């Protein structure tokens, strides 16, 4: 029996090394009430294995949406972004930068690498929750995400 | 700071609604309008009558346009080293999966469908301006 992909919750890959931010993101999405499966990669190498279904990630679903921190262990977010956007299959996945960096250089570089958008991670708890809520409302509710391809 | 927005849209009704919705969000927005794809590219490349055109901070692009269609405009923007960093959001009546997939393949920053209802259209434009012009960090252009 085929699984009805349209009925599957949105698959989100969160690439983030801070356990506190991972937890806040999970809670904020839960509060927003959208049906999602949140997958977490704690460094850039794990993120790429997940996306390429390597090693332990042989059964990983293709994410509908990626939230990517820039400062990550092993392989940093800029390199992860470059890998995603150089890959013909992965490049269509909306990839949103969510980082504490406000450096103009990071912002420009991210758009050069074709990040879909760049958002600052606020330090304050409430503000952080608001940003995740905003992402939920805009990207997961209003925007049209790429269709799920067969076998994708 | 005033945001320069380029709206590429051939339907005068949609242009007007978009203009009004941007006015209502209470931000300084200069809305520039190109009615077809050729005019849009001339604006972006500052050709002809557009020699003094500002560089847009943000682009709203319809897909179905006269002269040069939105898919071609998108492809040209995203192939251009200088223009590719400008967030380009598709706003179209087409909900065809092939258009959605193709737009993301061409590296559109986001894809939105135009609601038919007037109040929904207005709400959507407000959401776009609130998200993209207020919350999102837009790239600062080095010069010009």
Interface residues (C-beta under 8 A of the other chain):
Chain A: X85 X91 X92 X93 X94 X102 X104 X107 X108 X111 X112 X114 X116 X117 X118 X119 X120 X131 X134 X137 X138 X139 X142 X143 X144 X145 X146 X147 X149
Chain B: X78 X84 X85 X86 X87 X95 X97 X100 X101 X104 X105 X107 X109 X110 X111 X112 X113 X124 X127 X131 X132 X135 X136 X137 X138 X139 X140 X142
